[in-house]
Amino acid sequence: MIKAVIFDMDGLMIDSERVTYEGYVTECKKLGLEMEEEFYIQTLGLPLPAVFTMYYDKYGSSFPMDQVLEKVHQYMDDRFQNEGVPVKEGLRELLQYIKTQGYKTVLATSSNRDRVDRILGQTKLEQYFDSSICGDEIERGKPNPDVFLKACEKAGVNTDEAVVLEDSEAGIQAAYSAGIPVICVPDMKYPEKEYQEKAGWIVDSLRAVLAMFEDGELR
């Protein structure tokens, strides 16, 4: 029986991946470099050390990754501040339903605590979560299972009493390695066959996830 629902954040709860990509395009262009969408997609859901390595492999060891990342975050913050944080369609309805049905809710993300708290505050979503675990609070990020195992620990449930909602391949792998069923709601990238087989379900929206709960498909 499912007792807890574990949510990823970027690409799953908020429509941030496209904004992030646009930030990287902007900053790389200033350096005379081109950022391809295909390359960016390959970095989605990975822990920061792995992302840094990919950028150094692509652009060279002198690529100012720290500065670029800081400027991309500023680009995102400015967009979110001026335009609002883009929340995925159906998220609030899903969260409201889950809470009224008595499920525990945990946010488990690769993003750091400061950013998570800021986004939850801006979107007024913090009220829906019993707890959260962030990328800077664990030793190994996705695709390692640590963040989801810690989420279960915080919720006080076993891994077979939880379900994970994810959009990325790294998140699917992390949930699979943790032994937790995972529902994939793809964002910019549809998972490759290897990860399709590791996901319990693949649906096209959070509204579809809500329908699964309402129809009793998830128990």
Biotite code that builds the C-alpha atoms (Angstrom):
import biotite.structure as struc

atoms = struc.array([
    struc.Atom([0.000, 0.000, 0.000], chain_id="A", res_id=1, res_name="MET", atom_name="CA", element="C"),
    struc.Atom([1.307, 3.446, -0.926], chain_id="A", res_id=2, res_name="ILE", atom_name="CA", element="C"),
    struc.Atom([1.734, 5.708, 2.074], chain_id="A", res_id=3, res_name="LYS", atom_name="CA", element="C"),
    struc.Atom([4.071, 8.376, 0.666], chain_id="A", res_id=4, res_name="ALA", atom_name="CA", element="C"),
    struc.Atom([4.477, 10.232, -2.625], chain_id="A", res_id=5, res_name="VAL", atom_name="CA", element="C"),
    struc.Atom([7.946, 11.566, -3.434], chain_id="A", res_id=6, res_name="ILE", atom_name="CA", element="C"),
    struc.Atom([8.229, 14.478, -5.864], chain_id="A", res_id=7, res_name="PHE", atom_name="CA", element="C"),
    struc.Atom([11.156, 15.633, -7.941], chain_id="A", res_id=8, res_name="ASP", atom_name="CA", element="C"),
    struc.Atom([11.101, 19.406, -8.538], chain_id="A", res_id=9, res_name="MET", atom_name="CA", element="C"),
    struc.Atom([12.756, 20.722, -11.722], chain_id="A", res_id=10, res_name="ASP", atom_name="CA", element="C"),
    struc.Atom([11.054, 19.485, -14.865], chain_id="A", res_id=11, res_name="GLY", atom_name="CA", element="C"),
    struc.Atom([8.393, 17.688, -12.829], chain_id="A", res_id=12, res_name="LEU", atom_name="CA", element="C"),
    struc.Atom([6.791, 20.297, -10.574], chain_id="A", res_id=13, res_name="MET", atom_name="CA", element="C"),
    struc.Atom([8.050, 23.452, -12.239], chain_id="A", res_id=14, res_name="ILE", atom_name="CA", element="C"),
    struc.Atom([8.646, 24.116, -15.927], chain_id="A", res_id=15, res_name="ASP", atom_name="CA", element="C"),
    struc.Atom([12.231, 25.180, -15.343], chain_id="A", res_id=16, res_name="SER", atom_name="CA", element="C"),
    struc.Atom([14.257, 23.090, -17.783], chain_id="A", res_id=17, res_name="GLU", atom_name="CA", element="C"),
    struc.Atom([13.502, 25.237, -20.821], chain_id="A", res_id=18, res_name="ARG", atom_name="CA", element="C"),
    struc.Atom([14.312, 28.440, -18.910], chain_id="A", res_id=19, res_name="VAL", atom_name="CA", element="C"),
    struc.Atom([17.579, 26.911, -17.693], chain_id="A", res_id=20, res_name="THR", atom_name="CA", element="C"),
    struc.Atom([18.518, 25.909, -21.226], chain_id="A", res_id=21, res_name="TYR", atom_name="CA", element="C"),
    struc.Atom([17.839, 29.432, -22.472], chain_id="A", res_id=22, res_name="GLU", atom_name="CA", element="C"),
    struc.Atom([20.097, 30.734, -19.701], chain_id="A", res_id=23, res_name="GLY", atom_name="CA", element="C"),
    struc.Atom([22.952, 28.471, -20.786], chain_id="A", res_id=24, res_name="TYR", atom_name="CA", element="C"),
    struc.Atom([22.479, 29.495, -24.426], chain_id="A", res_id=25, res_name="VAL", atom_name="CA", element="C"),
    struc.Atom([22.691, 33.147, -23.387], chain_id="A", res_id=26, res_name="THR", atom_name="CA", element="C"),
    struc.Atom([25.815, 32.745, -21.241], chain_id="A", res_id=27, res_name="GLU", atom_name="CA", element="C"),
    struc.Atom([27.656, 30.478, -23.690], chain_id="A", res_id=28, res_name="CYS", atom_name="CA", element="C"),
    struc.Atom([26.961, 32.918, -26.509], chain_id="A", res_id=29, res_name="LYS", atom_name="CA", element="C"),
    struc.Atom([28.696, 35.649, -24.494], chain_id="A", res_id=30, res_name="LYS", atom_name="CA", element="C"),
    struc.Atom([31.774, 33.398, -24.482], chain_id="A", res_id=31, res_name="LEU", atom_name="CA", element="C"),
    struc.Atom([31.543, 32.773, -28.212], chain_id="A", res_id=32, res_name="GLY", atom_name="CA", element="C"),
    struc.Atom([30.328, 29.221, -27.682], chain_id="A", res_id=33, res_name="LEU", atom_name="CA", element="C"),
    struc.Atom([27.291, 27.358, -28.949], chain_id="A", res_id=34, res_name="GLU", atom_name="CA", element="C"),
    struc.Atom([25.024, 25.364, -26.653], chain_id="A", res_id=35, res_name="MET", atom_name="CA", element="C"),
    struc.Atom([23.016, 22.617, -28.328], chain_id="A", res_id=36, res_name="GLU", atom_name="CA", element="C"),
    struc.Atom([19.734, 21.443, -26.865], chain_id="A", res_id=37, res_name="GLU", atom_name="CA", element="C"),
    struc.Atom([20.804, 17.809, -27.330], chain_id="A", res_id=38, res_name="GLU", atom_name="CA", element="C"),
    struc.Atom([23.840, 18.328, -25.091], chain_id="A", res_id=39, res_name="PHE", atom_name="CA", element="C"),
    struc.Atom([21.813, 20.139, -22.442], chain_id="A", res_id=40, res_name="TYR", atom_name="CA", element="C"),
    struc.Atom([19.245, 17.334, -22.351], chain_id="A", res_id=41, res_name="ILE", atom_name="CA", element="C"),
    struc.Atom([22.026, 14.841, -21.572], chain_id="A", res_id=42, res_name="GLN", atom_name="CA", element="C"),
    struc.Atom([22.826, 16.742, -18.362], chain_id="A", res_id=43, res_name="THR", atom_name="CA", element="C"),
    struc.Atom([19.285, 16.772, -16.991], chain_id="A", res_id=44, res_name="LEU", atom_name="CA", element="C"),
    struc.Atom([18.803, 15.222, -13.572], chain_id="A", res_id=45, res_name="GLY", atom_name="CA", element="C"),
    struc.Atom([22.509, 14.657, -12.946], chain_id="A", res_id=46, res_name="LEU", atom_name="CA", element="C"),
    struc.Atom([24.318, 15.826, -9.795], chain_id="A", res_id=47, res_name="PRO", atom_name="CA", element="C"),
    struc.Atom([26.394, 18.971, -10.219], chain_id="A", res_id=48, res_name="LEU", atom_name="CA", element="C"),
    struc.Atom([29.841, 17.269, -10.216], chain_id="A", res_id=49, res_name="PRO", atom_name="CA", element="C"),
    struc.Atom([28.752, 15.116, -13.160], chain_id="A", res_id=50, res_name="ALA", atom_name="CA", element="C"),
    struc.Atom([27.344, 18.152, -14.967], chain_id="A", res_id=51, res_name="VAL", atom_name="CA", element="C"),
    struc.Atom([30.604, 20.064, -14.444], chain_id="A", res_id=52, res_name="PHE", atom_name="CA", element="C"),
    struc.Atom([32.571, 17.163, -15.926], chain_id="A", res_id=53, res_name="THR", atom_name="CA", element="C"),
    struc.Atom([30.371, 17.099, -19.022], chain_id="A", res_id=54, res_name="MET", atom_name="CA", element="C"),
    struc.Atom([30.870, 20.822, -19.628], chain_id="A", res_id=55, res_name="TYR", atom_name="CA", element="C"),
    struc.Atom([34.627, 20.560, -19.161], chain_id="A", res_id=56, res_name="TYR", atom_name="CA", element="C"),
    struc.Atom([34.737, 17.628, -21.587], chain_id="A", res_id=57, res_name="ASP", atom_name="CA", element="C"),
    struc.Atom([32.792, 19.643, -24.157], chain_id="A", res_id=58, res_name="LYS", atom_name="CA", element="C"),
    struc.Atom([34.301, 23.118, -23.799], chain_id="A", res_id=59, res_name="TYR", atom_name="CA", element="C"),
    struc.Atom([37.668, 22.440, -22.188], chain_id="A", res_id=60, res_name="GLY", atom_name="CA", element="C"),
    struc.Atom([39.041, 22.578, -18.656], chain_id="A", res_id=61, res_name="SER", atom_name="CA", element="C"),
    struc.Atom([39.249, 26.383, -18.743], chain_id="A", res_id=62, res_name="SER", atom_name="CA", element="C"),
    struc.Atom([35.491, 26.751, -19.182], chain_id="A", res_id=63, res_name="PHE", atom_name="CA", element="C"),
    struc.Atom([34.318, 29.045, -16.313], chain_id="A", res_id=64, res_name="PRO", atom_name="CA", element="C"),
    struc.Atom([31.625, 26.657, -15.113], chain_id="A", res_id=65, res_name="MET", atom_name="CA", element="C"),
    struc.Atom([31.210, 28.212, -11.666], chain_id="A", res_id=66, res_name="ASP", atom_name="CA", element="C"),
    struc.Atom([30.644, 31.674, -13.106], chain_id="A", res_id=67, res_name="GLN", atom_name="CA", element="C"),
    struc.Atom([28.368, 30.416, -15.882], chain_id="A", res_id=68, res_name="VAL", atom_name="CA", element="C"),
    struc.Atom([26.271, 28.424, -13.419], chain_id="A", res_id=69, res_name="LEU", atom_name="CA", element="C"),
    struc.Atom([25.952, 31.443, -11.151], chain_id="A", res_id=70, res_name="GLU", atom_name="CA", element="C"),
    struc.Atom([24.844, 33.624, -14.071], chain_id="A", res_id=71, res_name="LYS", atom_name="CA", element="C"),
    struc.Atom([22.375, 31.000, -15.291], chain_id="A", res_id=72, res_name="VAL", atom_name="CA", element="C"),
    struc.Atom([20.846, 30.844, -11.819], chain_id="A", res_id=73, res_name="HIS", atom_name="CA", element="C"),
    struc.Atom([20.616, 34.639, -11.835], chain_id="A", res_id=74, res_name="GLN", atom_name="CA", element="C"),
    struc.Atom([18.969, 34.497, -15.259], chain_id="A", res_id=75, res_name="TYR", atom_name="CA", element="C"),
    struc.Atom([16.427, 32.016, -13.901], chain_id="A", res_id=76, res_name="MET", atom_name="CA", element="C"),
    struc.Atom([15.845, 34.035, -10.735], chain_id="A", res_id=77, res_name="ASP", atom_name="CA", element="C"),
    struc.Atom([15.229, 37.171, -12.793], chain_id="A", res_id=78, res_name="ASP", atom_name="CA", element="C"),
    struc.Atom([12.796, 35.342, -15.084], chain_id="A", res_id=79, res_name="ARG", atom_name="CA", element="C"),
    struc.Atom([10.964, 33.794, -12.151], chain_id="A", res_id=80, res_name="PHE", atom_name="CA", element="C"),
    struc.Atom([10.849, 37.107, -10.316], chain_id="A", res_id=81, res_name="GLN", atom_name="CA", element="C"),
    struc.Atom([9.560, 39.034, -13.319], chain_id="A", res_id=82, res_name="ASN", atom_name="CA", element="C"),
    struc.Atom([7.315, 36.386, -14.853], chain_id="A", res_id=83, res_name="GLU", atom_name="CA", element="C"),
    struc.Atom([6.578, 34.083, -11.911], chain_id="A", res_id=84, res_name="GLY", atom_name="CA", element="C"),
    struc.Atom([7.706, 30.485, -11.403], chain_id="A", res_id=85, res_name="VAL", atom_name="CA", element="C"),
    struc.Atom([6.062, 28.350, -14.126], chain_id="A", res_id=86, res_name="PRO", atom_name="CA", element="C"),
    struc.Atom([4.243, 25.563, -12.265], chain_id="A", res_id=87, res_name="VAL", atom_name="CA", element="C"),
    struc.Atom([3.376, 22.453, -14.259], chain_id="A", res_id=88, res_name="LYS", atom_name="CA", element="C"),
    struc.Atom([-0.270, 22.025, -15.222], chain_id="A", res_id=89, res_name="GLU", atom_name="CA", element="C"),
    struc.Atom([-2.186, 19.872, -12.775], chain_id="A", res_id=90, res_name="GLY", atom_name="CA", element="C"),
    struc.Atom([0.388, 20.063, -9.973], chain_id="A", res_id=91, res_name="LEU", atom_name="CA", element="C"),
    struc.Atom([-1.724, 21.934, -7.432], chain_id="A", res_id=92, res_name="ARG", atom_name="CA", element="C"),
    struc.Atom([-4.727, 19.705, -8.022], chain_id="A", res_id=93, res_name="GLU", atom_name="CA", element="C"),
    struc.Atom([-2.577, 16.601, -7.595], chain_id="A", res_id=94, res_name="LEU", atom_name="CA", element="C"),
    struc.Atom([-0.998, 17.893, -4.390], chain_id="A", res_id=95, res_name="LEU", atom_name="CA", element="C"),
    struc.Atom([-4.357, 18.911, -2.957], chain_id="A", res_id=96, res_name="GLN", atom_name="CA", element="C"),
    struc.Atom([-5.825, 15.480, -3.669], chain_id="A", res_id=97, res_name="TYR", atom_name="CA", element="C"),
    struc.Atom([-2.844, 13.632, -2.210], chain_id="A", res_id=98, res_name="ILE", atom_name="CA", element="C"),
    struc.Atom([-2.981, 15.667, 0.993], chain_id="A", res_id=99, res_name="LYS", atom_name="CA", element="C"),
    struc.Atom([-6.733, 15.195, 1.439], chain_id="A", res_id=100, res_name="THR", atom_name="CA", element="C"),
    struc.Atom([-6.242, 11.441, 1.066], chain_id="A", res_id=101, res_name="GLN", atom_name="CA", element="C"),
    struc.Atom([-3.671, 11.368, 3.855], chain_id="A", res_id=102, res_name="GLY", atom_name="CA", element="C"),
    struc.Atom([-0.530, 10.463, 1.918], chain_id="A", res_id=103, res_name="TYR", atom_name="CA", element="C"),
    struc.Atom([2.842, 11.676, 3.204], chain_id="A", res_id=104, res_name="LYS", atom_name="CA", element="C"),
    struc.Atom([4.554, 14.002, 0.733], chain_id="A", res_id=105, res_name="THR", atom_name="CA", element="C"),
    struc.Atom([8.294, 14.542, 0.350], chain_id="A", res_id=106, res_name="VAL", atom_name="CA", element="C"),
    struc.Atom([10.175, 16.747, -2.088], chain_id="A", res_id=107, res_name="LEU", atom_name="CA", element="C"),
    struc.Atom([13.424, 15.057, -3.197], chain_id="A", res_id=108, res_name="ALA", atom_name="CA", element="C"),
    struc.Atom([15.556, 17.114, -5.564], chain_id="A", res_id=109, res_name="THR", atom_name="CA", element="C"),
    struc.Atom([19.098, 17.628, -6.796], chain_id="A", res_id=110, res_name="SER", atom_name="CA", element="C"),
    struc.Atom([18.731, 21.395, -6.274], chain_id="A", res_id=111, res_name="SER", atom_name="CA", element="C"),
    struc.Atom([20.272, 22.998, -3.191], chain_id="A", res_id=112, res_name="ASN", atom_name="CA", element="C"),
    struc.Atom([18.307, 23.998, -0.111], chain_id="A", res_id=113, res_name="ARG", atom_name="CA", element="C"),
    struc.Atom([18.401, 27.770, -0.664], chain_id="A", res_id=114, res_name="ASP", atom_name="CA", element="C"),
    struc.Atom([16.949, 27.464, -4.160], chain_id="A", res_id=115, res_name="ARG", atom_name="CA", element="C"),
    struc.Atom([14.312, 24.942, -3.104], chain_id="A", res_id=116, res_name="VAL", atom_name="CA", element="C"),
    struc.Atom([13.102, 27.077, -0.210], chain_id="A", res_id=117, res_name="ASP", atom_name="CA", element="C"),
    struc.Atom([12.977, 30.136, -2.451], chain_id="A", res_id=118, res_name="ARG", atom_name="CA", element="C"),
    struc.Atom([10.953, 28.387, -5.159], chain_id="A", res_id=119, res_name="ILE", atom_name="CA", element="C"),
    struc.Atom([8.560, 26.785, -2.675], chain_id="A", res_id=120, res_name="LEU", atom_name="CA", element="C"),
    struc.Atom([7.999, 30.213, -1.159], chain_id="A", res_id=121, res_name="GLY", atom_name="CA", element="C"),
    struc.Atom([7.425, 31.891, -4.515], chain_id="A", res_id=122, res_name="GLN", atom_name="CA", element="C"),
    struc.Atom([4.946, 29.225, -5.626], chain_id="A", res_id=123, res_name="THR", atom_name="CA", element="C"),
    struc.Atom([3.322, 28.843, -2.186], chain_id="A", res_id=124, res_name="LYS", atom_name="CA", element="C"),
    struc.Atom([3.712, 25.076, -2.470], chain_id="A", res_id=125, res_name="LEU", atom_name="CA", element="C"),
    struc.Atom([5.503, 24.498, 0.840], chain_id="A", res_id=126, res_name="GLU", atom_name="CA", element="C"),
    struc.Atom([2.166, 23.874, 2.578], chain_id="A", res_id=127, res_name="GLN", atom_name="CA", element="C"),
    struc.Atom([1.738, 20.636, 0.632], chain_id="A", res_id=128, res_name="TYR", atom_name="CA", element="C"),
    struc.Atom([4.968, 18.954, 1.721], chain_id="A", res_id=129, res_name="PHE", atom_name="CA", element="C"),
    struc.Atom([5.643, 17.181, 4.981], chain_id="A", res_id=130, res_name="ASP", atom_name="CA", element="C"),
    struc.Atom([9.400, 17.284, 4.402], chain_id="A", res_id=131, res_name="SER", atom_name="CA", element="C"),
    struc.Atom([12.095, 17.719, 1.777], chain_id="A", res_id=132, res_name="SER", atom_name="CA", element="C"),
    struc.Atom([15.602, 16.540, 1.005], chain_id="A", res_id=133, res_name="ILE", atom_name="CA", element="C"),
    struc.Atom([17.943, 18.526, -1.252], chain_id="A", res_id=134, res_name="CYS", atom_name="CA", element="C"),
    struc.Atom([21.038, 17.833, -3.306], chain_id="A", res_id=135, res_name="GLY", atom_name="CA", element="C"),
    struc.Atom([23.412, 19.600, -0.929], chain_id="A", res_id=136, res_name="ASP", atom_name="CA", element="C"),
    struc.Atom([22.169, 17.457, 1.975], chain_id="A", res_id=137, res_name="GLU", atom_name="CA", element="C"),
    struc.Atom([23.241, 14.075, 0.619], chain_id="A", res_id=138, res_name="ILE", atom_name="CA", element="C"),
    struc.Atom([26.617, 12.624, -0.289], chain_id="A", res_id=139, res_name="GLU", atom_name="CA", element="C"),
    struc.Atom([25.697, 11.089, -3.643], chain_id="A", res_id=140, res_name="ARG", atom_name="CA", element="C"),
    struc.Atom([23.194, 12.619, -6.032], chain_id="A", res_id=141, res_name="GLY", atom_name="CA", element="C"),
    struc.Atom([21.026, 11.019, -8.704], chain_id="A", res_id=142, res_name="LYS", atom_name="CA", element="C"),
    struc.Atom([21.322, 8.530, -10.396], chain_id="A", res_id=143, res_name="PRO", atom_name="CA", element="C"),
    struc.Atom([22.387, 7.117, -7.012], chain_id="A", res_id=144, res_name="ASN", atom_name="CA", element="C"),
    struc.Atom([19.394, 6.199, -4.825], chain_id="A", res_id=145, res_name="PRO", atom_name="CA", element="C"),
    struc.Atom([20.421, 8.192, -1.729], chain_id="A", res_id=146, res_name="ASP", atom_name="CA", element="C"),
    struc.Atom([17.980, 11.085, -2.089], chain_id="A", res_id=147, res_name="VAL", atom_name="CA", element="C"),
    struc.Atom([14.964, 8.773, -2.406], chain_id="A", res_id=148, res_name="PHE", atom_name="CA", element="C"),
    struc.Atom([16.088, 6.461, 0.390], chain_id="A", res_id=149, res_name="LEU", atom_name="CA", element="C"),
    struc.Atom([16.451, 9.530, 2.614], chain_id="A", res_id=150, res_name="LYS", atom_name="CA", element="C"),
    struc.Atom([12.993, 10.708, 1.521], chain_id="A", res_id=151, res_name="ALA", atom_name="CA", element="C"),
    struc.Atom([11.490, 7.399, 2.659], chain_id="A", res_id=152, res_name="CYS", atom_name="CA", element="C"),
    struc.Atom([13.347, 7.686, 5.946], chain_id="A", res_id=153, res_name="GLU", atom_name="CA", element="C"),
    struc.Atom([11.960, 11.189, 6.491], chain_id="A", res_id=154, res_name="LYS", atom_name="CA", element="C"),
    struc.Atom([8.447, 10.015, 5.669], chain_id="A", res_id=155, res_name="ALA", atom_name="CA", element="C"),
    struc.Atom([8.787, 7.018, 7.977], chain_id="A", res_id=156, res_name="GLY", atom_name="CA", element="C"),
    struc.Atom([7.878, 4.499, 5.269], chain_id="A", res_id=157, res_name="VAL", atom_name="CA", element="C"),
    struc.Atom([9.489, 1.495, 3.619], chain_id="A", res_id=158, res_name="ASN", atom_name="CA", element="C"),
    struc.Atom([10.523, 1.721, -0.024], chain_id="A", res_id=159, res_name="THR", atom_name="CA", element="C"),
    struc.Atom([7.608, -0.491, -1.088], chain_id="A", res_id=160, res_name="ASP", atom_name="CA", element="C"),
    struc.Atom([5.212, 1.952, 0.580], chain_id="A", res_id=161, res_name="GLU", atom_name="CA", element="C"),
    struc.Atom([6.246, 4.910, -1.586], chain_id="A", res_id=162, res_name="ALA", atom_name="CA", element="C"),
    struc.Atom([6.006, 6.028, -5.205], chain_id="A", res_id=163, res_name="VAL", atom_name="CA", element="C"),
    struc.Atom([8.336, 8.516, -6.939], chain_id="A", res_id=164, res_name="VAL", atom_name="CA", element="C"),
    struc.Atom([7.281, 11.095, -9.530], chain_id="A", res_id=165, res_name="LEU", atom_name="CA", element="C"),
    struc.Atom([10.162, 11.945, -11.877], chain_id="A", res_id=166, res_name="GLU", atom_name="CA", element="C"),
    struc.Atom([10.861, 13.360, -15.324], chain_id="A", res_id=167, res_name="ASP", atom_name="CA", element="C"),
    struc.Atom([14.525, 12.470, -15.928], chain_id="A", res_id=168, res_name="SER", atom_name="CA", element="C"),
    struc.Atom([16.426, 9.296, -16.691], chain_id="A", res_id=169, res_name="GLU", atom_name="CA", element="C"),
    struc.Atom([18.760, 9.927, -13.766], chain_id="A", res_id=170, res_name="ALA", atom_name="CA", element="C"),
    struc.Atom([15.720, 10.174, -11.497], chain_id="A", res_id=171, res_name="GLY", atom_name="CA", element="C"),
    struc.Atom([14.225, 6.979, -12.882], chain_id="A", res_id=172, res_name="ILE", atom_name="CA", element="C"),
    struc.Atom([17.506, 5.166, -12.252], chain_id="A", res_id=173, res_name="GLN", atom_name="CA", element="C"),
    struc.Atom([17.742, 6.548, -8.713], chain_id="A", res_id=174, res_name="ALA", atom_name="CA", element="C"),
    struc.Atom([14.227, 5.392, -7.847], chain_id="A", res_id=175, res_name="ALA", atom_name="CA", element="C"),
    struc.Atom([14.790, 2.009, -9.492], chain_id="A", res_id=176, res_name="TYR", atom_name="CA", element="C"),
    struc.Atom([18.025, 1.489, -7.549], chain_id="A", res_id=177, res_name="SER", atom_name="CA", element="C"),
    struc.Atom([16.199, 2.426, -4.347], chain_id="A", res_id=178, res_name="ALA", atom_name="CA", element="C"),
    struc.Atom([13.537, -0.184, -5.061], chain_id="A", res_id=179, res_name="GLY", atom_name="CA", element="C"),
    struc.Atom([10.760, 2.410, -5.260], chain_id="A", res_id=180, res_name="ILE", atom_name="CA", element="C"),
    struc.Atom([8.163, 2.320, -8.058], chain_id="A", res_id=181, res_name="PRO", atom_name="CA", element="C"),
    struc.Atom([8.473, 5.400, -10.268], chain_id="A", res_id=182, res_name="VAL", atom_name="CA", element="C"),
    struc.Atom([6.033, 7.264, -12.469], chain_id="A", res_id=183, res_name="ILE", atom_name="CA", element="C"),
    struc.Atom([7.786, 9.175, -15.228], chain_id="A", res_id=184, res_name="CYS", atom_name="CA", element="C"),
    struc.Atom([6.248, 12.391, -16.573], chain_id="A", res_id=185, res_name="VAL", atom_name="CA", element="C"),
    struc.Atom([8.748, 13.308, -19.338], chain_id="A", res_id=186, res_name="PRO", atom_name="CA", element="C"),
    struc.Atom([9.742, 16.935, -19.819], chain_id="A", res_id=187, res_name="ASP", atom_name="CA", element="C"),
    struc.Atom([12.276, 17.886, -22.500], chain_id="A", res_id=188, res_name="MET", atom_name="CA", element="C"),
    struc.Atom([13.452, 14.315, -23.060], chain_id="A", res_id=189, res_name="LYS", atom_name="CA", element="C"),
    struc.Atom([11.459, 11.113, -23.402], chain_id="A", res_id=190, res_name="TYR", atom_name="CA", element="C"),
    struc.Atom([13.369, 8.318, -21.622], chain_id="A", res_id=191, res_name="PRO", atom_name="CA", element="C"),
    struc.Atom([15.415, 5.848, -23.655], chain_id="A", res_id=192, res_name="GLU", atom_name="CA", element="C"),
    struc.Atom([14.283, 2.218, -23.761], chain_id="A", res_id=193, res_name="LYS", atom_name="CA", element="C"),
    struc.Atom([16.547, 1.194, -20.860], chain_id="A", res_id=194, res_name="GLU", atom_name="CA", element="C"),
    struc.Atom([14.806, 3.675, -18.577], chain_id="A", res_id=195, res_name="TYR", atom_name="CA", element="C"),
    struc.Atom([11.344, 3.033, -19.966], chain_id="A", res_id=196, res_name="GLN", atom_name="CA", element="C"),
    struc.Atom([11.749, -0.523, -18.706], chain_id="A", res_id=197, res_name="GLU", atom_name="CA", element="C"),
    struc.Atom([12.760, 0.723, -15.242], chain_id="A", res_id=198, res_name="LYS", atom_name="CA", element="C"),
    struc.Atom([9.771, 3.053, -14.907], chain_id="A", res_id=199, res_name="ALA", atom_name="CA", element="C"),
    struc.Atom([6.568, 1.574, -13.592], chain_id="A", res_id=200, res_name="GLY", atom_name="CA", element="C"),
    struc.Atom([4.493, 4.001, -15.637], chain_id="A", res_id=201, res_name="TRP", atom_name="CA", element="C"),
    struc.Atom([5.115, 6.740, -18.204], chain_id="A", res_id=202, res_name="ILE", atom_name="CA", element="C"),
    struc.Atom([2.351, 9.327, -18.537], chain_id="A", res_id=203, res_name="VAL", atom_name="CA", element="C"),
    struc.Atom([2.072, 12.632, -20.354], chain_id="A", res_id=204, res_name="ASP", atom_name="CA", element="C"),
    struc.Atom([1.019, 14.933, -17.517], chain_id="A", res_id=205, res_name="SER", atom_name="CA", element="C"),
    struc.Atom([0.469, 15.357, -13.802], chain_id="A", res_id=206, res_name="LEU", atom_name="CA", element="C"),
    struc.Atom([-3.250, 15.330, -14.521], chain_id="A", res_id=207, res_name="ARG", atom_name="CA", element="C"),
    struc.Atom([-2.782, 11.759, -15.705], chain_id="A", res_id=208, res_name="ALA", atom_name="CA", element="C"),
    struc.Atom([-1.093, 10.940, -12.386], chain_id="A", res_id=209, res_name="VAL", atom_name="CA", element="C"),
    struc.Atom([-4.076, 12.420, -10.538], chain_id="A", res_id=210, res_name="LEU", atom_name="CA", element="C"),
    struc.Atom([-6.400, 10.242, -12.602], chain_id="A", res_id=211, res_name="ALA", atom_name="CA", element="C"),
    struc.Atom([-4.349, 7.178, -11.624], chain_id="A", res_id=212, res_name="MET", atom_name="CA", element="C"),
    struc.Atom([-4.902, 7.965, -7.950], chain_id="A", res_id=213, res_name="PHE", atom_name="CA", element="C"),
    struc.Atom([-8.607, 8.769, -8.405], chain_id="A", res_id=214, res_name="GLU", atom_name="CA", element="C"),
    struc.Atom([-9.207, 5.587, -10.408], chain_id="A", res_id=215, res_name="ASP", atom_name="CA", element="C"),
    struc.Atom([-7.499, 3.427, -7.797], chain_id="A", res_id=216, res_name="GLY", atom_name="CA", element="C"),
    struc.Atom([-4.646, 2.394, -10.087], chain_id="A", res_id=217, res_name="GLU", atom_name="CA", element="C"),
    struc.Atom([-2.251, 3.560, -7.366], chain_id="A", res_id=218, res_name="LEU", atom_name="CA", element="C"),
    struc.Atom([-2.997, 2.092, -3.944], chain_id="A", res_id=219, res_name="ARG", atom_name="CA", element="C"),
])
